[in-house]
Amino acid sequence: MHIAVFEYKIVRASPIGSCLLHMLQRLCDEHEFVVFAAEFDNPRPDRIHFVRIPTPTRPLAFLFLSYHLLAWCYYWTYHFFQQARFDLVIIVECNVSIGTMSYAHFCHRAYLTHHWSQGAPGGVRGTLRWLDHWLRAQIEPWVYKRISSIVVPSQGLADEIATEYPFTKGKIRCIPNPVDIERLRPPPSFQREDFRQGFGLHERDIVLVFVALGHFERKGLPLLLDVLAQRSEPHVKLFVVGGEADLVDTYRSRARELGLEERIHFVGLQHDIRPFLWAADAFILPSAYETFSLVAFEAAAARLPLLVTSFHGVADFFRDGEHGFLLERSLAGVSRGIARFLAAPPHVRKEMGGRVQHAVGGYNVGMFASTWKEYCETVTNQTVRAPLRPS
């Protein structure tokens, strides 16, 4: 098959991008791919052709509009000069108005309607973030009506999209995101204590790790900082992994105001988050809204007990008290969850880590790739091969 793929960034540091990379790498020997992206970590240049779309990456609302328009132009230009005909065109959510299949990791209308108020940032950044979601929420129904299929990573998101857009029922397929289990197992060579000492951490310290590319408000970092300040336990430390430099600076200042500068380590965006998972004692994410949270699954694969709210994806396997502790998204609720973890003896925490690692063992890359292969072939057999055209 000849398959086109559209997404802003298909890179390892991006949750959606990393999933697409696994799919591309596993299927490119059987099918020919053309990727239209602003950034792409091409794993097989001999089998995957990259068409770079030069678009600014911030603010997100401008990225959405510029990519939406430029992708259409580059798509038609490629068709004209290469005489390309695609069997399948995969887009991410509603990022472009061209495609036969959408790989959706978010429902923007549902988020604005039901979850925005729980984790909305303030000021100019909040206004721009709301505008980004609002623009996507306007385009979602228009794109979803025209495409033939929608792939989502969790049953919760499938139900959410079907509720918001009833016309999508019957064309949604759930393919859970892949977790590279072997890559996330702590290797014997990893010097955990040496790594922790590099950050001034002691053996007696209990280290939590919070990981997010951005959207710190939605994912609960302000709430977590307030809880840590309230609990006043010097031996409880926190790694904050992710965030652009300006966002990190904002929260570093906030942590300083709360007297937490000695207990929180902001490390910014990392190409490889594994050492921070391996060095921590638990993963924490008091998020208001997630559709899968790949990083929570990665933390589980790294044998970390999970301290999380109930959100899509994790809710499919997580058992409170066995795989970690469920958090209520409130000051008292998050504090109570941390207290439960701290009260658990070390051997109980270790057993939790082993159980949660086993629980995510089925979310492996091989299963993900084979399911994608089967579904792409099914969708293609149900449609007629056609030249590039708007949805």
C-alpha positions in Angstrom: 0.0 0.0 0.0 1.0 3.6 -0.5 0.1 5.5 2.7 0.4 9.2 3.6 0.7 10.3 7.2 0.1 13.9 8.5 1.2 15.1 11.9 3.1 18.2 13.2 5.9 16.3 15.0 6.6 12.7 14.5 9.4 12.5 17.0 10.3 10.2 19.9 9.6 12.9 22.5 6.0 13.3 21.4 3.4 10.7 22.7 1.5 10.7 19.4 4.7 11.0 17.4 6.3 8.0 19.2 3.2 5.8 18.5 3.3 6.7 14.8 7.1 6.0 14.8 6.5 2.5 16.1 3.8 1.9 13.4 6.0 3.3 10.6 9.1 1.4 11.6 7.2 -1.9 11.9 5.2 -1.6 8.7 7.5 0.3 6.3 9.0 -2.9 4.8 5.5 -4.0 3.6 4.1 -0.6 2.7 5.4 2.7 1.2 5.0 5.7 3.4 5.1 9.5 2.8 5.2 11.6 5.9 4.1 15.3 5.8 5.4 16.9 9.0 7.2 19.9 10.4 9.6 17.5 12.3 10.3 13.8 11.7 12.7 11.4 13.2 12.8 9.2 10.2 13.7 5.6 11.2 13.9 4.3 7.6 14.8 7.0 5.0 15.1 4.2 2.4 11.4 3.3 2.8 9.8 6.4 4.2 9.7 9.7 2.2 9.7 12.9 4.3 8.0 16.0 3.0 8.8 18.8 5.4 6.1 21.4 6.1 7.7 24.6 7.4 5.4 25.9 10.0 5.9 27.7 13.4 5.3 25.5 16.4 3.9 28.2 18.8 1.4 29.4 19.7 -0.6 26.2 19.2 -3.6 28.0 17.7 -1.3 29.5 15.0 0.4 26.1 14.5 -3.0 24.5 13.9 -4.2 27.1 11.4 -0.9 27.3 9.5 -0.3 23.6 9.3 -4.0 23.0 8.3 -3.5 25.3 5.3 0.1 24.5 4.4 -0.5 20.7 4.5 -3.3 21.0 2.0 -0.9 23.0 -0.4 2.0 20.6 0.1 -0.3 17.6 -0.4 -1.6 18.8 -3.7 1.9 19.9 -4.9 3.2 16.4 -4.1 0.3 14.9 -6.0 0.9 17.1 -9.0 4.7 16.5 -9.3 4.9 12.9 -8.2 1.6 11.8 -9.7 0.9 10.2 -6.3 -2.1 8.1 -5.6 -2.6 6.9 -2.0 -4.4 3.9 -0.7 -4.8 5.4 2.7 -4.3 8.9 4.2 -3.8 9.0 8.0 -4.3 12.4 9.8 -4.0 13.1 13.5 -7.4 14.3 14.9 -8.5 17.2 12.8 -5.1 18.7 12.1 -5.8 18.7 8.4 -8.9 18.5 6.3 -7.5 15.8 4.0 -7.7 12.1 4.9 -9.5 8.8 5.1 -8.5 7.9 8.6 -8.0 10.1 11.8 -5.7 9.0 14.6 -7.4 10.8 17.5 -5.8 11.3 20.9 -8.2 14.0 22.1 -11.7 15.2 21.9 -11.5 19.0 22.0 -15.3 19.7 22.3 -15.6 17.3 25.2 -12.6 18.8 27.0 -13.9 22.3 26.7 -17.4 21.3 27.8 -16.6 19.1 30.7 -13.0 19.5 31.8 -11.6 23.0 30.9 -12.6 24.7 34.1 -10.7 22.1 36.2 -7.2 22.9 34.8 -7.4 26.1 32.8 -4.2 28.2 32.8 -4.6 31.9 33.4 -3.5 35.1 31.5 -2.4 35.3 27.9 -1.3 31.6 27.9 -4.7 30.5 29.0 -6.4 32.6 26.3 -4.2 31.2 23.6 -4.7 27.6 24.9 -8.5 28.0 24.9 -8.4 29.5 21.4 -6.5 26.4 20.2 -9.0 24.0 21.7 -11.9 26.1 20.4 -10.6 26.1 16.9 -10.1 22.4 16.9 -13.6 21.9 18.4 -15.1 23.7 15.4 -13.2 21.6 12.9 -13.7 18.2 14.6 -17.2 17.5 13.4 -16.5 18.7 9.9 -13.5 16.4 9.5 -15.0 13.4 11.3 -18.1 13.4 9.1 -16.0 13.0 6.0 -13.4 10.4 7.0 -14.1 6.7 6.9 -12.6 5.7 10.2 -11.2 7.0 13.5 -8.6 5.2 15.6 -8.3 6.0 19.3 -6.0 4.7 22.1 -8.7 4.0 24.7 -12.3 2.9 25.0 -13.0 5.9 27.2 -12.0 8.3 24.3 -14.0 6.2 21.9 -17.1 6.6 24.0 -16.5 10.3 24.4 -16.2 11.0 20.7 -19.3 8.9 20.0 -21.2 10.8 22.6 -20.1 14.2 21.3 -20.5 13.2 17.6 -23.1 10.4 17.3 -22.5 10.1 13.6 -19.1 8.5 14.3 -20.6 5.4 15.9 -19.6 2.4 13.8 -16.4 3.9 12.5 -14.3 4.1 15.6 -11.6 1.5 16.4 -9.6 1.3 19.6 -5.9 0.5 19.3 -4.2 1.0 22.6 -0.9 2.9 22.5 2.3 0.8 22.6 4.7 0.5 25.5 8.3 -0.6 24.8 8.4 -2.9 27.8 11.9 -4.1 27.4 13.3 -0.6 26.8 11.7 0.6 30.0 12.9 -2.1 32.3 15.6 -0.8 34.7 18.9 -2.3 33.5 21.3 -3.8 36.0 23.9 -1.3 34.8 21.9 1.7 35.9 23.5 3.3 39.0 20.4 4.5 40.7 22.0 6.0 43.8 24.7 7.8 41.8 22.0 9.3 39.6 20.0 10.5 42.6 23.1 11.9 44.3 23.7 14.0 41.3 20.6 15.9 42.3 21.5 16.1 46.0 19.0 13.3 46.9 19.7 11.0 49.8 18.9 7.3 50.3 16.1 8.2 52.8 14.3 10.5 50.3 11.1 9.5 48.7 11.1 10.8 45.2 8.0 11.3 43.1 8.2 12.0 39.4 5.8 14.1 37.4 6.2 14.0 33.6 4.4 16.2 31.0 5.4 17.9 27.7 3.3 20.9 28.8 -0.3 21.6 29.9 1.0 21.6 33.5 -2.3 23.1 34.8 -4.5 20.4 33.2 -2.2 17.7 34.4 -2.3 18.9 38.0 1.2 20.4 38.8 -0.2 23.5 40.6 -2.3 21.3 42.8 0.7 19.0 43.5 2.9 21.9 44.5 0.3 23.2 46.9 0.0 19.7 48.4 3.7 19.4 48.9 3.9 22.8 50.5 1.1 21.9 52.8 2.5 18.6 53.9 5.9 20.0 54.9 7.8 16.7 54.6 11.5 17.5 53.7 12.2 14.0 52.6 9.5 13.9 49.9 11.1 15.2 46.7 9.8 15.7 43.2 11.2 15.5 39.7 9.3 17.6 37.2 10.2 16.4 33.7 9.1 18.3 30.7 7.9 21.8 29.8 9.3 24.5 27.6 11.8 26.9 29.2 9.3 29.7 29.8 6.8 27.4 31.4 9.4 25.8 33.6 10.6 29.2 34.7 7.1 30.2 35.7 6.7 27.1 37.9 10.2 27.3 39.3 9.3 30.8 40.6 6.1 29.4 42.0 7.9 26.6 43.8 10.3 29.2 45.3 7.4 31.2 46.6 6.0 28.1 48.3 9.4 27.3 49.9 9.9 24.2 47.8 13.0 25.1 45.9 15.1 22.5 47.8 12.5 19.7 47.2 11.6 20.1 43.5 14.0 19.5 40.6 12.8 21.0 37.3 14.7 19.2 34.6 12.8 20.5 31.5 12.3 18.6 28.3 14.4 15.4 28.1 15.2 13.3 25.1 15.2 10.2 27.4 13.0 10.3 30.5 13.9 6.7 31.6 16.6 7.6 34.1 14.2 9.8 36.0 11.7 7.0 36.1 14.3 4.5 37.3 15.5 7.0 40.0 12.0 7.7 41.4 10.0 5.8 43.9 6.5 6.5 42.4 4.9 8.3 39.4 2.3 11.0 40.2 -0.2 12.6 37.8 -3.3 14.3 39.3 -4.6 15.1 35.9 -8.0 16.6 35.1 -8.2 14.9 31.7 -6.2 12.3 29.8 -7.2 10.1 26.8 -4.5 7.4 27.5 -1.4 9.0 29.2 1.3 7.0 27.6 3.8 8.2 30.1 1.8 6.6 32.9 2.1 3.3 31.1 5.8 3.9 30.6 6.2 4.6 34.3 4.3 1.3 35.0 6.6 -0.6 32.7 9.6 0.9 34.6 8.1 -0.7 37.8 6.9 2.5 39.4 3.7 2.5 41.5 1.2 5.0 40.1 -0.4 7.8 42.1 -3.0 8.9 39.5 -6.5 10.2 39.1 -9.0 8.1 37.2 -8.6 8.9 33.6 -9.0 7.1 30.2 -6.5 4.4 29.5 -5.1 3.8 32.9 -8.7 3.2 34.2 -8.8 0.1 31.9 -6.3 -1.8 34.1 -5.6 0.1 37.3 -6.6 -1.3 40.7 -6.4 1.0 43.7 -4.1 -0.4 46.4 -2.6 -3.0 44.0 -0.9 -0.9 41.3 -0.6 2.3 43.3 -3.1 4.6 44.8 -6.0 6.5 43.2 -6.1 10.2 43.7 -9.1 12.4 44.1 -8.3 15.7 42.3 -8.4 18.0 45.3 -6.0 19.3 47.8 -7.2 16.8 50.4 -7.5 14.0 47.9 -3.9 14.2 46.5 -2.5 14.7 50.0 -4.4 11.5 51.1 -3.0 9.5 48.2 0.5 10.6 49.0 0.0 9.7 52.6 -1.2 6.2 51.7 1.9 5.7 49.6 4.3 7.0 52.3 2.6 4.7 54.9 3.2 1.6 52.7 6.4 -0.4 53.7 9.2 -0.5 51.1 8.5 -4.2 50.3 4.8 -3.3 49.6 5.8 -0.5 47.2 8.2 -2.9 45.4 5.4 -5.4 45.0 3.1 -2.7 43.6 5.8 -1.9 41.1 6.0 -5.5 40.0 2.3 -5.9 39.7 1.8 -2.7 37.7 4.6 -3.7 35.3 2.9 -7.0 34.7 -0.5 -5.3 34.2 0.8 -3.3 31.2 2.7 -6.2 29.7 0.0 -6.7 27.0 0.4 -3.1 25.7 3.5 -4.1 23.6 4.8 -2.7 20.4 4.4 -6.0 18.5 0.7 -6.2 19.3 0.2 -2.5 18.4 1.9 -2.9 15.0 0.1 -6.0 14.0 -3.3 -4.5 15.0 -2.5 -1.4 12.9 -1.5 -3.6 9.9 -4.7 -5.6 10.1 -6.9 -2.5 10.4 -5.2 -0.5 7.6 -5.7 -3.5 5.3 -9.4 -3.8 6.3 -10.0 -0.1 5.8 -8.2 0.0 2.5 -10.2 -3.0 1.2 -13.4 -1.2 2.0 -12.5 2.0 0.0 -11.6 2.8 -3.5 -8.1 4.0 -4.3 -8.2 7.6 -5.2 -6.0 10.6 -5.8 -5.4 13.2 -3.1 -8.5 15.2 -2.3 -9.9 17.2 0.6 -12.1 15.1 3.0 
